[in-house]
Amino acid sequence: MRIAEEITILFPNEKSETYYIPYIVTEKKKRGVGPKGKLWSRYTNVRTALRNANAFKENENPNKPSEQSQSPNKELQLEFLKTATEPYLKILANWQETYSLRRKLYLNSNLETIFTDFPCLRLSSGIELIETDFNQKFPDKIDIIYTTWPKVMNAINKEAAERNISIAEVADPSLKALITLPFLFQPVTLKKNRKGVSWRPTRVEVQESFFMRISNFDELQEKRSSRRQKLSTYGISDQPYACVAGNLEAVNNFYIVVVNDVVYKVDSSIRALELLFKLYHALDVEYPAESEHIWLFIQEIVFNIKSSKSSPATTALITDVQYHM
């Protein structure tokens, strides 16, 4: 808290809440809300990296107890996580300790089951838990998006301008790149389902599976219901996606990440992109079928993670965008 206040003294236009909001218990929810802010996120990221480094050293120690001898305690920690929604710091500690065990569970579970089994993910502090898992899986990719995305978003906007693609007047260049990106790809036909029916989503449908535009939450409910119904027709699961609400010509918009009936509020378009990508990989969740090619593009050009599934269209766009970088 003191550091956050000192930042506002040095930079009067900044708000301390942006950097740190302490753990609180609200009267309305009667439960604790975990710490938030850029400083807290950075703290958890660095701590995870240090834990990973220590774990590597311990693995080199031949006298280290076997994983099997530690499993009873891990099972107790896992059972705690299946019911607990507080206290947050205890949840975080148990979450980190059960990483390997939960990873095995994720491989045989779908997204709905994971969020049902671990109610702590349904809270706003679930964001930190998701990021903790991602950081353990990809310790060298923790903050890479903040280095790569500014270059990529400018290149996307330049490529769109070169192709005379203009979707809307958007004040935020990051948001503009995200809602324009689906229109840089040709429509893709999805494979036939068990009934022998194939589907060729429109660019707007692809966009809505990636970064949906809404004017208010009533519209979100309508679009979500319509989307689920259509996906059900083709036997396709409804995967997480981002939403921006408000006037696109304004700088300050409302951003959320939608995971079934769970909604995470975030403070920017880049934060929404980061959380979504980390969620897919931390929980071993497949990309949305309609926008898989877009996420493969993001995976390679933003997070520098190669994929064996890259399509010719994805590879071609990466080449086009890198030309402007």
C-alpha positions as CSV (number, residue, x, y, z in Angstrom):
1,M,0.0,0.0,0.0
2,R,2.8,2.4,0.9
3,I,4.5,1.9,-2.5
4,A,1.3,2.4,-4.3
5,E,0.8,5.7,-2.5
6,E,4.4,6.8,-3.2
7,I,3.7,6.2,-6.9
8,T,0.8,8.6,-6.9
9,I,3.0,11.2,-5.2
10,L,5.6,10.9,-8.0
11,F,2.9,10.7,-10.7
12,P,-0.2,12.7,-9.6
13,N,-2.3,11.5,-12.5
14,E,-2.1,7.9,-11.4
15,K,-4.4,6.2,-8.8
16,S,-3.2,4.1,-6.0
17,E,-6.0,1.5,-6.6
18,T,-4.5,0.8,-10.0
19,Y,-1.4,-0.5,-8.3
20,Y,-2.7,-2.2,-5.1
21,I,-6.1,-3.0,-3.5
22,P,-5.7,-4.9,-0.3
23,Y,-7.6,-8.0,0.8
24,I,-11.1,-7.0,2.0
25,V,-14.3,-8.5,3.2
26,T,-17.4,-7.0,1.7
27,E,-20.7,-6.8,3.7
28,K,-22.7,-7.7,0.6
29,K,-20.8,-10.9,-0.2
30,K,-19.8,-11.8,3.3
31,R,-16.6,-13.2,2.0
32,G,-13.1,-12.0,1.3
33,V,-12.0,-10.4,-2.0
34,G,-8.3,-11.1,-2.8
35,P,-5.7,-8.4,-3.3
36,K,-5.6,-6.8,-6.8
37,G,-3.5,-4.4,-8.8
38,K,-0.3,-4.2,-10.9
39,L,2.0,-4.4,-7.9
40,W,0.2,-7.5,-6.5
41,S,0.2,-9.2,-9.9
42,R,3.9,-8.5,-10.3
43,Y,4.6,-9.8,-6.8
44,T,2.8,-13.1,-7.5
45,N,4.5,-13.5,-10.9
46,V,8.0,-13.0,-9.4
47,R,7.2,-15.3,-6.4
48,T,6.1,-18.0,-8.8
49,A,9.2,-17.6,-10.9
50,L,11.3,-18.0,-7.7
51,R,9.3,-21.1,-6.7
52,N,10.0,-22.6,-10.1
53,A,13.7,-21.9,-9.7
54,N,13.8,-23.5,-6.3
55,A,11.8,-26.5,-7.5
56,F,14.4,-27.0,-10.3
57,K,17.2,-27.0,-7.7
58,E,15.2,-29.5,-5.5
59,N,14.8,-31.8,-8.4
60,E,18.5,-32.1,-8.7
61,N,18.8,-33.2,-5.1
62,P,18.8,-37.0,-4.9
63,N,17.8,-36.9,-1.3
64,K,14.5,-35.2,-2.1
65,P,11.4,-37.2,-1.0
66,S,9.5,-38.8,-3.8
67,E,6.3,-37.4,-5.2
68,Q,4.5,-40.5,-4.0
69,S,5.5,-39.8,-0.4
70,Q,4.1,-36.3,-0.6
71,S,0.8,-37.3,-2.3
72,P,-1.3,-37.7,0.9
73,N,-0.8,-34.1,1.8
74,K,-1.4,-33.0,-1.7
75,E,-4.7,-34.9,-1.7
76,L,-5.8,-33.0,1.5
77,Q,-4.8,-29.7,-0.1
78,L,-6.8,-30.6,-3.2
79,E,-9.9,-31.5,-1.1
80,F,-9.6,-28.1,0.6
81,L,-9.6,-26.3,-2.8
82,K,-12.7,-28.2,-3.9
83,T,-14.8,-26.4,-1.2
84,A,-12.9,-23.3,-0.2
85,T,-13.6,-19.7,-1.2
86,E,-11.5,-18.1,1.5
87,P,-9.1,-17.2,3.1
88,Y,-7.4,-16.2,-0.2
89,L,-3.8,-16.5,0.9
90,K,-4.4,-20.1,2.1
91,I,-6.1,-20.9,-1.2
92,L,-3.2,-19.4,-3.2
93,A,-0.6,-21.5,-1.2
94,N,-2.6,-24.7,-1.7
95,W,-3.2,-23.9,-5.3
96,Q,0.5,-23.6,-6.0
97,E,1.3,-26.8,-4.1
98,T,-1.2,-28.9,-6.0
99,Y,-0.2,-27.7,-9.5
100,S,1.0,-31.0,-10.8
101,L,-1.9,-32.9,-9.4
102,R,-4.5,-30.5,-10.8
103,R,-2.8,-30.6,-14.2
104,K,-3.6,-34.3,-14.4
105,L,-7.2,-33.7,-13.5
106,Y,-7.6,-31.0,-16.2
107,L,-6.6,-33.4,-18.9
108,N,-9.7,-35.5,-18.2
109,S,-12.1,-32.5,-17.5
110,N,-13.9,-29.9,-19.4
111,L,-14.1,-26.2,-18.5
112,E,-17.5,-26.4,-16.8
113,T,-16.3,-29.3,-14.6
114,I,-13.1,-27.5,-13.6
115,F,-15.0,-24.4,-12.5
116,T,-17.5,-26.5,-10.6
117,D,-14.8,-28.6,-8.9
118,F,-12.9,-25.5,-7.8
119,P,-15.3,-22.7,-6.7
120,C,-12.4,-20.4,-5.9
121,L,-12.0,-19.9,-9.7
122,R,-15.4,-18.3,-9.8
123,L,-14.3,-15.4,-7.7
124,S,-12.5,-12.3,-9.0
125,S,-9.4,-13.7,-7.3
126,G,-9.6,-16.6,-9.7
127,I,-7.7,-14.5,-12.1
128,E,-4.6,-14.7,-9.9
129,L,-5.0,-18.5,-9.6
130,I,-5.2,-18.9,-13.4
131,E,-2.1,-16.8,-13.9
132,T,-0.2,-18.7,-11.2
133,D,-0.7,-21.9,-13.1
134,F,0.3,-20.3,-16.4
135,N,3.4,-18.9,-14.8
136,Q,4.4,-22.3,-13.6
137,K,3.9,-23.8,-17.0
138,F,5.6,-21.0,-19.0
139,P,7.9,-19.1,-16.5
140,D,9.6,-17.3,-19.4
141,K,6.3,-16.0,-20.8
142,I,5.0,-14.3,-17.7
143,D,5.0,-10.6,-19.0
144,I,6.1,-11.1,-22.6
145,I,2.8,-9.7,-23.9
146,Y,3.7,-6.2,-22.6
147,T,6.8,-6.3,-24.8
148,T,5.4,-7.8,-27.9
149,W,1.8,-6.7,-28.2
150,P,2.5,-2.9,-28.7
151,K,4.5,-3.8,-31.8
152,V,2.1,-6.4,-33.0
153,M,-1.0,-4.2,-32.6
154,N,0.6,-1.4,-34.5
155,A,1.5,-3.8,-37.3
156,I,-2.0,-5.2,-37.4
157,N,-3.5,-1.8,-37.7
158,K,-1.0,-0.9,-40.5
159,E,-1.8,-4.1,-42.4
160,A,-5.5,-3.4,-42.0
161,A,-5.1,0.1,-43.4
162,E,-3.1,-1.3,-46.3
163,R,-5.9,-3.6,-47.1
164,N,-8.5,-0.8,-46.7
165,I,-10.2,-2.6,-43.8
166,S,-11.9,-0.3,-41.4
167,I,-14.4,-1.8,-39.0
168,A,-15.2,1.2,-36.8
169,E,-13.8,4.4,-35.3
170,V,-11.8,3.1,-32.3
171,A,-9.9,5.4,-29.9
172,D,-7.8,2.6,-28.3
173,P,-5.2,1.2,-30.9
174,S,-5.0,-2.0,-28.9
175,L,-8.8,-2.6,-29.1
176,K,-8.8,-1.5,-32.7
177,A,-6.3,-4.2,-33.5
178,L,-8.2,-6.9,-31.6
179,I,-11.6,-6.2,-33.3
180,T,-10.0,-5.8,-36.7
181,L,-7.8,-9.0,-36.6
182,P,-10.6,-11.5,-37.5
183,F,-11.2,-9.5,-40.7
184,L,-7.7,-10.1,-41.9
185,F,-8.5,-13.8,-42.3
186,Q,-10.6,-15.4,-44.9
187,P,-13.7,-17.3,-43.5
188,V,-12.9,-20.8,-42.5
189,T,-15.2,-23.8,-42.8
190,L,-15.3,-26.0,-39.7
191,K,-15.3,-29.7,-40.0
192,K,-18.5,-31.7,-40.2
193,N,-20.1,-32.8,-37.0
194,R,-21.5,-36.2,-36.3
195,K,-24.6,-35.3,-38.3
196,G,-22.5,-34.6,-41.3
197,V,-23.2,-30.8,-41.1
198,S,-20.4,-28.3,-41.6
199,W,-20.4,-24.6,-40.7
200,R,-18.7,-21.6,-42.2
201,P,-18.8,-18.8,-39.6
202,T,-19.0,-15.3,-40.8
203,R,-16.2,-12.8,-39.9
204,V,-18.6,-11.2,-37.3
205,E,-19.3,-14.7,-35.8
206,V,-15.5,-15.3,-35.6
207,Q,-15.0,-11.9,-34.0
208,E,-17.6,-12.6,-31.4
209,S,-15.9,-15.8,-30.4
210,F,-12.7,-13.8,-29.9
211,F,-13.5,-10.3,-28.9
212,M,-17.2,-9.5,-28.7
213,R,-18.6,-5.9,-29.0
214,I,-21.6,-5.1,-26.8
215,S,-23.3,-1.9,-25.8
216,N,-24.6,-3.2,-22.4
217,F,-25.0,-6.4,-20.4
218,D,-28.5,-7.0,-21.6
219,E,-27.0,-7.3,-25.1
220,L,-24.4,-9.7,-23.7
221,Q,-27.1,-12.0,-22.4
222,E,-28.9,-12.0,-25.8
223,K,-25.7,-12.7,-27.8
224,R,-24.5,-15.3,-25.4
225,S,-27.8,-17.2,-25.6
226,S,-28.0,-17.0,-29.4
227,R,-24.3,-18.0,-29.6
228,R,-24.8,-21.1,-27.4
229,Q,-27.8,-22.2,-29.3
230,K,-26.0,-22.0,-32.6
231,L,-22.9,-23.8,-31.3
232,S,-25.1,-26.5,-29.9
233,T,-26.6,-27.1,-33.4
234,Y,-23.2,-27.9,-34.7
235,G,-22.0,-29.8,-31.6
236,I,-19.3,-27.2,-30.8
237,S,-18.5,-26.2,-27.2
238,D,-18.8,-22.6,-26.0
239,Q,-15.3,-21.5,-25.1
240,P,-14.1,-18.4,-23.2
241,Y,-14.1,-15.1,-25.0
242,A,-13.6,-11.4,-24.3
243,C,-16.1,-8.5,-24.5
244,V,-15.8,-4.8,-24.7
245,A,-18.8,-2.7,-23.6
246,G,-19.4,0.9,-24.3
247,N,-18.6,3.5,-27.0
248,L,-15.6,2.4,-29.1
249,E,-14.7,6.0,-29.8
250,A,-14.1,6.6,-26.1
251,V,-10.8,5.7,-24.5
252,N,-12.4,4.3,-21.3
253,N,-14.4,1.2,-22.0
254,F,-15.5,-1.7,-19.9
255,Y,-13.7,-5.0,-20.5
256,I,-14.7,-8.5,-19.3
257,V,-13.7,-12.1,-20.0
258,V,-16.6,-14.6,-20.2
259,V,-16.1,-18.2,-19.0
260,N,-19.6,-19.8,-19.2
261,D,-21.5,-18.1,-16.4
262,V,-18.4,-16.6,-14.8
263,V,-17.4,-13.0,-15.7
264,Y,-14.0,-11.5,-14.9
265,K,-13.7,-7.8,-15.1
266,V,-10.3,-6.4,-16.3
267,D,-9.0,-2.9,-16.9
268,S,-7.9,-3.0,-20.6
269,S,-8.0,-4.8,-23.9
270,I,-4.5,-6.1,-23.5
271,R,-5.3,-7.4,-20.1
272,A,-8.3,-9.2,-21.5
273,L,-6.2,-10.8,-24.2
274,E,-3.5,-11.8,-21.7
275,L,-6.0,-13.4,-19.3
276,L,-7.8,-15.3,-22.0
277,F,-4.6,-16.8,-23.5
278,K,-3.3,-17.7,-20.0
279,L,-6.6,-19.3,-19.2
280,Y,-6.6,-21.6,-22.2
281,H,-3.1,-22.8,-21.5
282,A,-3.2,-22.9,-17.7
283,L,-6.4,-25.0,-17.7
284,D,-5.6,-27.0,-20.9
285,V,-8.7,-25.7,-22.7
286,E,-9.1,-25.7,-26.4
287,Y,-9.3,-22.4,-28.4
288,P,-12.8,-21.5,-29.7
289,A,-13.3,-23.5,-32.9
290,E,-14.4,-20.4,-34.9
291,S,-11.3,-18.4,-33.9
292,E,-8.7,-21.1,-33.5
293,H,-6.6,-19.7,-36.3
294,I,-6.6,-16.3,-34.6
295,W,-5.4,-17.7,-31.4
296,L,-2.7,-19.6,-33.1
297,F,-1.6,-16.3,-34.6
298,I,-1.6,-14.7,-31.1
299,Q,0.2,-17.7,-29.7
300,E,3.1,-17.5,-32.1
301,I,3.6,-13.8,-32.8
302,V,2.7,-12.5,-29.3
303,F,3.7,-15.2,-26.9
304,N,6.4,-16.8,-29.1
305,I,5.1,-20.3,-28.5
306,K,5.2,-22.6,-31.6
307,S,2.3,-24.8,-32.5
308,S,2.1,-27.9,-34.7
309,K,-1.4,-26.8,-35.7
310,S,-0.5,-23.6,-37.5
311,S,-2.5,-23.2,-40.7
312,P,-1.3,-21.7,-44.0
313,A,-3.6,-18.8,-43.4
314,T,-2.0,-18.1,-39.9
315,T,1.5,-18.4,-41.3
316,A,0.7,-16.0,-44.1
317,L,-0.7,-13.4,-41.8
318,I,2.2,-13.7,-39.5
319,T,4.5,-12.9,-42.4
320,D,2.3,-10.0,-43.5
321,V,2.2,-8.5,-40.0
322,Q,5.9,-9.0,-39.3
323,Y,6.6,-6.9,-42.4
324,H,5.3,-3.9,-40.5
325,M,7.2,-4.6,-37.3
